Amino acid sequence: MARARQGSFYADRLRPLPAQVEPAVLSELPFTTRHDLVADQREMPPFGRCHVVTIEESALIGRTGVGFSMSQQRLNLLLTSEDIRHQAELFARALFEAGVRPGHRVYVADDPRYNALAICAMHGVSVLDGIMVYAGAERSARTVRYVIPALPPDHIFLTPTYAQFFSKVLAERSGTRWPIQSLTGWGEPGYSAPHVRERLLQRWGVVSEYSPLSIVDVYGLSETGLIAMGCRSGRGLHVFEDACLVELVKPDGDRVVGTDEIGEIVITRLGSPSLPLVRYRTGDAGTLDRSPCPCGRTAPRLNRIQRLADRLIIGQRALFPLDVDEALIRASAYAEAVVIERSSERLHLQLSGIDGPLDQVHLTRVLSEDLNVPVSVEIKSSENLSSFFHKTIRVVDDGNRDVYRAELEFQRELEHA
């Protein structure tokens, strides 16, 4: 584990710090939160004491997103050349699992504004001697009309939400099947959710020469780097045990939870030269499965990863957006976009792109019985509720309403530019 320099962020928090921190003694160390890192950078801008390298020692400067985090604050990030190489090698593992081989063209259709790791994903293609084509998560019609005919992709790296949107544009604008072998990417609800995979396999089966496509999920944060990757069995994401230690603790508490019990994902980074993180509370929740995987890998698997910032407390019941999505599937009413208005009294849903019954009264009753909370439903046109926004499901409240509104307008402008 990387040692923090004297005088750094961890000098006081972890004194005395042993030369090697073993997993058995992790529970004796204090947690680190994003609030801690934000406060550190506020006290010593712009990068704080949490980074143990200088700007001159760095190869990449980035920022985290703000709209979906617990702190609602950005972090400034420094990555060294060693950081980039290490993350690129982790990405290469996921891309290799998806089928990327030397000479294959890999479209990176992601937006680096939100995640410095997108740059590392591009480098991961190079590790496998592939050919990286940066397409970006915008101006889809232009990509379909000009870029794809000139450089047909073998693989695409993109979020599940953009995969839905892009497949629709590709089917409508080209009318041709392309040699696309796999989809890889991040974002929730992730590719490892069975109903998400099934839906995307159907959609991409119309535009791809390969059936079925390979779909591989990856999980990570800008500040932690990659944490886990999926496999072709689609039964969760295997933790990169050579890159981090993973614990699950009680949300809003500090007790380590048992197998299959939902808990907040806590990360201790191994070997990071720029940003050591010890027992870092990610703000994400999930379960940890240690049972054998059909793919043969022995690393434990993270499942049902969700943002704690999106947790819904209605009465005495706690729900996540994935619970809502799965209830819609059981009601045979798949929605391309779901906006959840946060409320402590009821679950208010705004839906667009519905496949299934359009009777709001019927859908309200079925969802109320399934989720065991009061539900109200509005079905809107796609024009009034954009389906393209990096996330299929959005939890809206007074704290993030303006952020979502601004991003929706910006992305609509880009898509029609």
C-alpha positions as CSV (number, residue, x, y, z in Angstrom):
1,M,0.0,0.0,0.0
2,A,1.3,3.5,-0.9
3,R,2.7,5.3,2.1
4,A,1.5,8.9,2.5
5,R,4.3,11.5,2.8
6,Q,4.9,13.2,6.2
7,G,2.7,16.2,6.5
8,S,0.2,14.8,4.1
9,F,-3.6,14.2,4.5
10,Y,-3.1,10.9,6.3
11,A,-0.2,11.9,8.6
12,D,-2.4,12.7,11.5
13,R,-5.3,10.4,10.6
14,L,-3.2,7.2,10.5
15,R,-0.5,7.8,13.1
16,P,1.3,5.5,13.7
17,L,0.8,3.9,10.2
18,P,2.5,0.5,9.8
19,A,4.6,-0.1,6.8
20,Q,2.2,-2.7,5.5
21,V,-1.6,-2.5,6.3
22,E,-3.0,-6.0,6.3
23,P,-6.7,-6.6,5.6
24,A,-7.1,-8.1,9.1
25,V,-6.4,-4.7,10.7
26,L,-8.4,-2.5,8.3
27,S,-11.3,-2.4,10.7
28,E,-9.1,-0.6,13.2
29,L,-8.5,2.4,10.9
30,P,-10.8,5.4,10.4
31,F,-13.0,5.9,7.4
32,T,-12.3,8.5,4.7
33,T,-15.2,10.3,3.0
34,R,-15.6,12.5,0.0
35,H,-16.5,15.3,2.4
36,D,-13.1,14.9,4.0
37,L,-11.4,15.2,0.6
38,V,-13.5,18.2,-0.4
39,A,-12.7,19.9,2.9
40,D,-9.0,19.2,2.5
41,Q,-9.0,20.8,-1.0
42,R,-11.0,23.8,0.3
43,E,-8.4,24.3,3.0
44,M,-5.4,23.9,0.6
45,P,-6.6,24.5,-2.9
46,P,-6.6,23.4,-5.6
47,F,-5.4,19.8,-4.9
48,G,-5.2,19.6,-1.1
49,R,-2.9,17.5,1.0
50,C,-4.6,14.2,0.0
51,H,-2.5,14.1,-3.1
52,V,1.1,13.1,-2.5
53,V,2.4,14.3,-5.8
54,T,2.8,17.8,-7.2
55,I,1.5,19.2,-10.4
56,E,4.9,18.9,-11.9
57,E,5.0,15.2,-11.2
58,S,1.6,14.7,-12.8
59,A,0.6,13.7,-16.4
60,L,-3.1,14.3,-16.2
61,I,-5.3,16.8,-14.3
62,G,-9.0,16.1,-14.0
63,R,-12.1,16.7,-12.0
64,T,-14.9,14.5,-10.7
65,G,-18.5,15.0,-11.5
66,V,-20.9,16.8,-9.1
67,G,-24.4,15.9,-9.9
68,F,-24.5,12.3,-8.6
69,S,-22.2,12.4,-5.5
70,M,-23.1,12.5,-1.8
71,S,-21.1,15.7,-1.3
72,Q,-22.5,17.5,-4.3
73,Q,-19.0,18.9,-4.6
74,R,-16.3,18.3,-7.2
75,L,-12.8,17.0,-6.5
76,N,-9.7,18.1,-8.4
77,L,-7.5,15.1,-9.4
78,L,-3.9,14.6,-10.3
79,L,-2.8,11.4,-12.1
80,T,0.8,10.4,-12.8
81,S,2.0,8.5,-15.8
82,E,2.2,5.4,-13.5
83,D,-1.5,6.0,-12.5
84,I,-2.5,6.1,-16.1
85,R,-0.6,3.0,-17.0
86,H,-2.0,1.1,-14.1
87,Q,-5.6,2.0,-14.8
88,A,-5.1,1.4,-18.5
89,E,-4.0,-2.2,-17.7
90,L,-7.1,-2.7,-15.6
91,F,-9.3,-1.4,-18.5
92,A,-7.4,-3.7,-20.9
93,R,-8.5,-6.7,-18.8
94,A,-12.2,-5.8,-19.2
95,L,-11.8,-5.0,-22.9
96,F,-10.0,-8.3,-23.4
97,E,-12.9,-10.1,-21.7
98,A,-15.2,-8.3,-24.1
99,G,-13.2,-9.7,-27.0
100,V,-10.9,-6.8,-28.0
101,R,-7.8,-8.1,-29.8
102,P,-4.9,-6.4,-31.7
103,G,-6.1,-4.4,-34.6
104,H,-9.7,-4.2,-33.5
105,R,-11.3,-0.7,-33.7
106,V,-12.7,0.4,-30.3
107,Y,-15.1,3.4,-30.2
108,V,-14.8,5.3,-26.9
109,A,-18.2,7.0,-26.8
110,D,-17.9,8.5,-23.3
111,D,-17.6,12.1,-22.0
112,P,-14.2,12.8,-20.3
113,R,-15.8,15.9,-18.6
114,Y,-17.3,13.6,-16.0
115,N,-14.6,11.1,-15.4
116,A,-10.8,11.3,-15.9
117,L,-10.9,7.5,-16.1
118,A,-12.3,7.9,-19.6
119,I,-8.8,9.0,-20.7
120,C,-7.4,5.8,-19.1
121,A,-10.0,3.7,-21.0
122,M,-8.6,5.1,-24.2
123,H,-5.1,4.1,-23.1
124,G,-6.5,0.6,-22.3
125,V,-7.2,0.1,-26.0
126,S,-3.6,0.8,-26.8
127,V,-2.4,-1.8,-24.2
128,L,-4.2,-4.4,-26.3
129,D,-2.7,-3.0,-29.6
130,G,-6.2,-2.0,-30.6
131,I,-7.2,1.1,-32.6
132,M,-9.0,3.7,-30.5
133,V,-11.6,5.9,-32.1
134,Y,-12.8,8.7,-29.9
135,A,-16.5,9.2,-30.8
136,G,-17.8,11.0,-27.7
137,A,-21.2,10.7,-26.1
138,E,-22.8,13.3,-28.3
139,R,-23.7,14.2,-31.9
140,S,-24.9,10.6,-32.5
141,A,-26.4,11.3,-35.9
142,R,-23.1,12.7,-37.2
143,T,-21.2,9.7,-35.9
144,V,-23.6,7.3,-37.6
145,R,-23.6,9.2,-40.9
146,Y,-19.9,9.9,-41.3
147,V,-17.6,8.1,-38.8
148,I,-19.1,4.6,-38.7
149,P,-19.2,4.1,-42.5
150,A,-15.5,5.2,-42.7
151,L,-14.3,3.3,-39.7
152,P,-16.7,0.5,-38.7
153,P,-16.3,-0.3,-35.0
154,D,-15.6,-3.8,-33.7
155,H,-16.3,-2.8,-30.1
156,I,-17.9,0.2,-28.3
157,F,-17.2,1.6,-24.8
158,L,-20.2,3.6,-23.6
159,T,-22.7,3.8,-20.8
160,P,-25.9,1.6,-20.7
161,T,-28.1,4.7,-21.1
162,Y,-26.2,5.9,-24.1
163,A,-26.1,2.4,-25.5
164,Q,-29.9,2.5,-25.6
165,F,-30.0,5.9,-27.3
166,F,-27.2,5.2,-29.7
167,S,-28.6,1.8,-30.9
168,K,-31.9,3.6,-31.7
169,V,-30.1,6.2,-33.8
170,L,-28.0,3.6,-35.5
171,A,-31.0,1.5,-36.5
172,E,-33.0,4.5,-37.7
173,R,-30.2,6.3,-39.6
174,S,-28.1,3.5,-41.2
175,G,-30.4,0.5,-41.7
176,T,-27.3,-1.6,-41.9
177,R,-25.7,-4.3,-39.7
178,W,-22.2,-3.5,-38.5
179,P,-19.4,-5.8,-37.2
180,I,-19.9,-4.7,-33.6
181,Q,-18.8,-7.6,-31.2
182,S,-19.2,-6.1,-27.8
183,L,-20.3,-3.3,-25.5
184,T,-18.2,-2.3,-22.5
185,G,-18.8,0.5,-20.0
186,W,-20.0,1.9,-16.7
187,G,-23.0,3.6,-15.2
188,E,-26.1,2.5,-13.4
189,P,-28.2,0.6,-13.7
190,G,-25.2,-1.3,-15.1
191,Y,-24.7,-3.8,-17.8
192,S,-24.6,-6.5,-15.1
193,A,-28.3,-6.0,-14.3
194,P,-30.0,-8.9,-16.1
195,H,-32.9,-6.9,-17.5
196,V,-30.6,-4.2,-18.8
197,R,-28.4,-6.8,-20.6
198,E,-31.5,-8.5,-22.1
199,R,-32.9,-5.2,-23.4
200,L,-29.6,-4.1,-24.9
201,L,-29.0,-7.5,-26.5
202,Q,-32.4,-7.1,-28.3
203,R,-31.7,-3.6,-29.4
204,W,-28.1,-4.2,-30.6
205,G,-29.1,-7.5,-32.3
206,V,-30.9,-5.3,-34.9
207,V,-27.7,-3.4,-35.8
208,S,-24.9,-5.9,-35.2
209,E,-23.7,-8.8,-37.3
210,Y,-22.8,-10.7,-34.1
211,S,-25.4,-12.4,-32.0
212,P,-25.3,-12.3,-29.2
213,L,-22.9,-9.4,-28.4
214,S,-20.6,-9.7,-25.5
215,I,-21.5,-7.2,-22.8
216,V,-19.0,-6.4,-20.0
217,D,-19.6,-4.0,-17.1
218,V,-16.9,-2.1,-15.2
219,Y,-17.1,-0.2,-12.0
220,G,-15.0,2.6,-10.6
221,L,-14.9,6.2,-9.5
222,S,-12.7,9.0,-10.8
223,E,-10.9,9.3,-7.4
224,T,-10.6,5.5,-6.7
225,G,-9.8,4.2,-10.2
226,L,-11.3,1.0,-11.4
227,I,-12.7,-1.3,-8.7
228,A,-14.3,-4.2,-10.5
229,M,-15.1,-5.7,-13.9
230,G,-17.9,-8.0,-15.1
231,C,-17.5,-11.2,-17.1
232,R,-19.5,-12.9,-19.8
233,S,-21.5,-14.8,-17.3
234,G,-23.1,-11.5,-16.3
235,R,-23.3,-12.5,-12.6
236,G,-21.7,-9.4,-11.0
237,L,-18.4,-7.6,-11.2
238,H,-15.2,-9.2,-10.0
239,V,-13.1,-7.0,-7.7
240,F,-9.6,-6.1,-8.9
241,E,-8.0,-7.6,-5.7
242,D,-4.5,-6.5,-6.9
243,A,-5.7,-2.9,-7.1
244,C,-7.9,-2.4,-4.0
245,L,-9.3,-3.9,-0.9
246,V,-13.1,-3.9,-0.7
247,E,-15.3,-3.9,2.4
248,L,-19.1,-3.4,2.7
249,V,-20.3,-1.5,5.8
250,K,-23.7,-0.5,7.1
251,P,-24.9,2.6,5.3
252,D,-24.8,5.5,7.8
253,G,-22.9,3.2,10.2
254,D,-19.6,1.5,10.6
255,R,-20.4,-2.2,11.0
256,V,-19.0,-4.5,8.3
257,V,-22.0,-6.3,6.8
258,G,-22.3,-10.0,5.9
259,T,-22.4,-11.8,2.6
260,D,-25.4,-10.8,0.4
261,E,-26.3,-8.0,2.8
262,I,-26.5,-4.6,1.2
263,G,-23.8,-2.2,2.4
264,E,-21.8,0.9,1.4
265,I,-18.8,0.0,-0.7
266,V,-15.5,1.0,1.1
267,I,-12.2,1.0,-0.9
268,T,-8.6,0.9,0.2
269,R,-6.3,1.6,-2.8
270,L,-3.2,-0.5,-3.2
271,G,-0.2,1.1,-4.9
272,S,-1.6,4.4,-6.0
273,P,1.3,6.8,-6.4
274,S,-0.8,10.0,-6.4
275,L,-3.9,9.6,-4.2
276,P,-3.7,7.0,-1.4
277,L,-7.2,6.3,-0.1
278,V,-7.7,4.3,3.1
279,R,-11.2,2.9,3.9
280,Y,-12.8,5.4,1.5
281,R,-16.6,5.4,1.6
282,T,-17.6,5.6,-2.0
283,G,-21.2,6.7,-1.5
284,D,-22.2,3.6,-3.5
285,A,-24.1,0.5,-2.1
286,G,-24.1,-3.1,-3.2
287,T,-23.7,-6.7,-2.1
288,L,-20.6,-8.9,-2.2
289,D,-20.9,-12.4,-3.5
290,R,-18.0,-14.9,-2.7
291,S,-19.6,-18.0,-4.3
292,P,-18.0,-19.6,-7.4
293,C,-18.5,-17.9,-10.7
294,P,-19.1,-19.9,-13.9
295,C,-16.4,-17.9,-15.6
296,G,-13.8,-19.5,-13.3
297,R,-12.5,-16.3,-11.6
298,T,-12.2,-16.6,-7.9
299,A,-12.4,-12.8,-7.0
300,P,-15.5,-11.8,-5.1
301,R,-18.2,-10.1,-7.1
302,L,-20.1,-6.8,-6.4
303,N,-23.8,-6.8,-7.3
304,R,-26.7,-4.4,-7.4
305,I,-24.4,-1.3,-7.2
306,Q,-26.5,1.8,-6.5
307,R,-25.7,5.4,-5.4
308,L,-26.7,6.1,-1.8
309,A,-27.5,9.6,-2.9
310,D,-30.3,8.1,-4.9
311,R,-31.7,6.1,-2.0
312,L,-35.4,6.8,-1.4
313,I,-36.9,6.7,2.1
314,I,-40.7,6.5,1.9
315,G,-42.3,6.0,5.3
316,Q,-40.4,3.1,6.8
317,R,-39.3,1.6,3.5
318,A,-35.9,2.2,1.7
319,L,-35.8,1.9,-2.1
320,F,-33.2,2.3,-4.8
321,P,-33.9,3.3,-8.4
322,L,-33.0,-0.3,-9.4
323,D,-35.9,-1.5,-7.4
324,V,-38.2,0.8,-9.3
325,D,-36.7,-0.3,-12.6
326,E,-37.2,-4.0,-11.8
327,A,-40.8,-3.3,-10.7
328,L,-41.5,-1.7,-14.1
329,I,-40.1,-4.8,-15.8
330,R,-42.4,-7.0,-13.7
331,A,-45.3,-4.8,-14.7
332,S,-44.3,-5.2,-18.4
333,A,-43.8,-1.5,-18.7
334,Y,-40.2,-0.9,-19.5
335,A,-39.4,2.8,-19.7
336,E,-36.5,4.4,-21.6
337,A,-36.4,7.2,-19.1
338,V,-37.6,7.5,-15.5
339,V,-37.5,10.6,-13.3
340,I,-38.3,10.0,-9.6
341,E,-39.4,13.1,-7.6
342,R,-37.9,12.6,-4.2
343,S,-40.6,12.6,-1.5
344,S,-41.0,11.0,1.9
345,E,-44.7,10.4,1.4
346,R,-45.0,8.6,-2.0
347,L,-43.1,7.5,-5.0
348,H,-43.8,9.9,-7.8
349,L,-42.6,8.7,-11.3
350,Q,-42.4,10.4,-14.6
351,L,-41.9,7.9,-17.4
352,S,-41.2,8.2,-21.1
353,G,-40.5,5.7,-23.9
354,I,-42.9,3.1,-22.3
355,D,-43.1,-0.4,-23.8
356,G,-46.3,-1.9,-22.4
357,P,-49.6,-0.8,-21.0
358,L,-50.2,3.0,-21.0
359,D,-53.0,3.0,-18.5
360,Q,-51.6,5.2,-15.7
361,V,-54.3,4.1,-13.2
362,H,-53.5,0.4,-13.8
363,L,-49.7,1.0,-13.6
364,T,-50.1,3.1,-10.4
365,R,-52.0,0.3,-8.7
366,V,-49.6,-2.5,-9.8
367,L,-46.5,-0.6,-8.8
368,S,-48.0,0.4,-5.4
369,E,-48.7,-3.3,-4.7
370,D,-45.3,-4.5,-5.9
371,L,-43.2,-1.9,-4.0
372,N,-45.4,-1.6,-1.0
373,V,-45.4,2.2,-1.0
374,P,-47.8,4.8,-2.4
375,V,-47.1,5.5,-6.0
376,S,-48.2,8.1,-8.6
377,V,-47.3,7.9,-12.3
378,E,-47.1,10.4,-15.1
379,I,-46.5,9.2,-18.6
380,K,-44.8,11.8,-20.8
381,S,-43.6,12.1,-24.3
382,S,-39.9,11.7,-25.1
383,E,-39.7,15.3,-26.1
384,N,-40.7,16.4,-22.5
385,L,-38.6,13.8,-20.8
386,S,-35.3,13.2,-22.6
387,S,-34.2,9.6,-22.6
388,F,-30.5,10.5,-23.2
389,F,-28.7,11.7,-20.1
390,H,-26.0,9.3,-19.1
391,K,-28.4,7.7,-16.7
392,T,-31.7,5.9,-17.5
393,I,-33.1,6.7,-14.0
394,R,-32.8,10.1,-12.4
395,V,-33.8,11.0,-8.8
396,V,-34.7,14.7,-8.8
397,D,-34.9,17.1,-5.8
398,D,-34.3,20.7,-5.0
399,G,-30.6,20.0,-4.6
400,N,-29.9,18.7,-8.1
401,R,-32.8,19.9,-10.2
402,D,-30.9,22.8,-11.7
403,V,-27.9,20.6,-12.4
404,Y,-30.1,18.1,-14.4
405,R,-31.9,20.9,-16.2
406,A,-28.7,22.5,-17.4
407,E,-27.2,19.1,-18.5
408,L,-30.3,18.1,-20.4
409,E,-30.3,21.4,-22.3
410,F,-26.6,21.1,-23.0
411,Q,-26.9,17.5,-24.3
412,R,-30.0,18.3,-26.4
413,E,-28.0,21.1,-28.0
414,L,-25.1,18.8,-28.7
415,E,-27.3,16.1,-30.2
416,H,-28.9,18.5,-32.6
417,A,-25.8,20.5,-33.5
